[in-house]
């Protein structure tokens, strides 16, 4: 290798070592299912999807750990129309705002999230491709029923999302991306919306 002249800057690089399931990240099916696909095998067509945002915030004044229910979902559909097949459904709780103000409050347990019945309904009755949420976990309890169901039924999820309050209930697209780590069980992800 030749040396660099005085006016040339040497190339620079960075070595990264990261925790897979922290910050905004993808959970592929293999995270909870031995025979599930890993993150490098999630098809590209599943990484750009119609985005549906379900708003849990109206329920949080009475119940700060509200589990978004099938009745809540039906009320959303009465106002906005049926959740479309092959969509990405995100649950807005505004928890992301806690991170900057009080990280300990963000990490609290329990917290607002999904009910298992709603997860089953979205997958079985509406045929959604993936889900996402602002909390670090899918469930309001430590039983992990909802997360287990999503991943063991061949769907992926994005956790620790932000800015869902800035996206319409429907009409946007979501793009999710992460490095194509071979046999990866999770990794920090970039998720952004393309607004209508």
Secondary structure, 3 states (H helix, E strand, C coil): CCCCCCCCCCCCCCCCCCCCCCCCEEECHHHCCCCCCCHHHCCHHHCEEEEEEEECHHHHCCCCCCEECHHHHHHHHHHHCCCCCCCEEEEECCCHHHHHHCHHHHCCCCCCEECHHHHHHHHHCCCCCEEEECCCCCECCCCCHHHHHHHHCCCEEEECCCCHHHCCCCCEEEEEECCCCCCCCCEECEEEEECC
